[in-house]
Amino acid sequence: MHTMQTKHSTFESKKAKILAKPVSEFVPHSPPMVLLDKILDFEQNTLTAQFEVTEHSRFYCPELKGIESWVGIEYMAQAVAALAGVRAYLVEQPVKLGFLLGTRKFDIHQALFAANQTYQVVITELFMDDSGLGAFDCSILHNETPVCQAKLNVFESNDTDQLLNKENP
């Protein structure tokens, strides 16, 4: 029982450190393409992140006073990347390169992420196989109401040279 409590307290300690770090440490993007503001919570197969829409947000449209909801696919993909980055951090490995392969059932319930509003991105892993192929159930919520939902198919790999079709010397 003591070992179980120690594992739990070690995980909780690491979790607190991760939640205090900027999202940019867990996703393979550089500003201004890091769209998520912070990671709110995570477990082994789930992650919740948040972003606020301001006039300085990437993809902000002044005429619409917000960001069109189809951009939600990128918020979702970055939440998936953040979970992969958190997992890598927990085992002291570098963040892997990942790719969004596609989506199924991308449902948009509101046309816009409105200015001066905060949204939560919630992702849950459906599966991840040994080859790096995976699928995630994703939602973006505003005050617990879904704005958009999708199932994302992704691929992650350690072999960036092969993925980027680089020749070996």
FENMO-V658844 format. One record per residue. RES is the residue in one letter. PHI is phi as a letter, one per 30 degrees, with the letter a starting at -180 (none if undefined). OMEGA is omega in degrees with one decimal (999 if undefined). Layout:
res,phi,omega
RES,PHI,OMEGA
RES,PHI,OMEGA
//
This chain:
res,phi,omega
M,none,-179.0
H,d,178.7
T,d,178.8
M,d,178.4
Q,d,179.3
T,d,177.6
K,e,-179.3
H,d,-178.6
S,d,175.7
T,d,177.4
F,d,-179.7
E,d,177.8
S,d,177.5
K,d,-179.3
K,d,179.8
A,d,178.3
K,d,-179.5
I,d,-178.3
L,d,178.8
A,d,-176.9
K,d,175.4
P,d,179.9
V,e,-177.1
S,e,177.7
E,d,-175.1
F,c,178.8
V,c,-178.3
P,d,178.7
H,b,174.0
S,c,174.1
P,e,11.3
P,c,-176.2
M,d,171.6
V,d,-172.5
L,c,-178.2
L,d,-179.7
D,d,-179.6
K,a,172.5
I,c,-179.1
L,d,-177.0
D,a,174.2
F,a,169.1
E,b,-176.2
Q,e,-173.7
N,b,-179.4
T,b,175.5
L,a,173.2
T,b,178.6
A,b,-179.5
Q,b,171.5
F,b,175.9
E,c,178.3
V,c,175.1
T,b,177.9
E,d,178.1
H,c,-179.9
S,d,173.9
R,d,179.5
F,i,177.8
Y,d,179.5
C,c,-177.4
P,d,-179.7
E,d,-179.4
L,c,-174.9
K,h,178.0
G,l,179.3
I,b,179.7
E,d,-172.6
S,d,177.9
W,d,175.8
V,d,178.5
G,e,179.1
I,e,178.7
E,d,174.9
Y,d,179.3
M,d,-179.4
A,d,178.4
Q,d,174.9
A,d,175.4
V,d,178.3
A,d,179.3
A,d,177.5
L,d,177.3
A,d,178.3
G,d,176.7
V,d,179.3
R,d,178.7
A,d,179.4
Y,e,-177.8
L,d,178.9
V,c,175.9
E,h,177.1
Q,c,176.5
P,d,176.8
V,d,180.0
K,d,174.0
L,d,-178.8
G,b,-178.9
F,b,170.6
L,d,-179.4
L,d,-178.7
G,l,-179.4
T,b,173.6
R,b,173.9
K,h,176.5
F,d,-177.4
D,c,177.8
I,c,-178.3
H,c,176.0
Q,b,-174.6
A,d,-168.6
L,b,163.5
F,d,-170.2
A,d,178.6
A,e,176.8
N,i,176.7
Q,b,179.2
T,c,-176.5
Y,b,176.3
Q,c,175.2
V,c,-178.6
V,c,179.7
I,b,177.9
T,b,178.1
E,d,174.6
L,d,172.7
F,a,172.8
M,b,-178.7
D,c,-175.1
D,d,-179.8
S,d,-178.7
G,j,176.8
L,d,-179.3
G,b,176.8
A,b,-177.4
F,b,171.5
D,c,-172.6
C,b,175.4
S,b,168.9
I,c,-174.1
L,c,170.5
H,b,-175.0
N,h,177.7
E,i,177.1
T,c,-179.7
P,d,173.2
V,c,174.4
C,a,-178.0
Q,b,178.1
A,a,167.9
K,c,-178.9
L,c,171.6
N,c,-174.7
V,b,175.0
F,b,174.9
E,b,-176.7
S,a,172.3
N,d,-172.6
D,c,-177.6
T,d,178.9
D,d,178.7
Q,d,-178.3
L,d,-177.8
L,c,175.5
N,h,178.0
K,d,176.2
E,d,173.6
N,d,-178.0
P,d,999
//
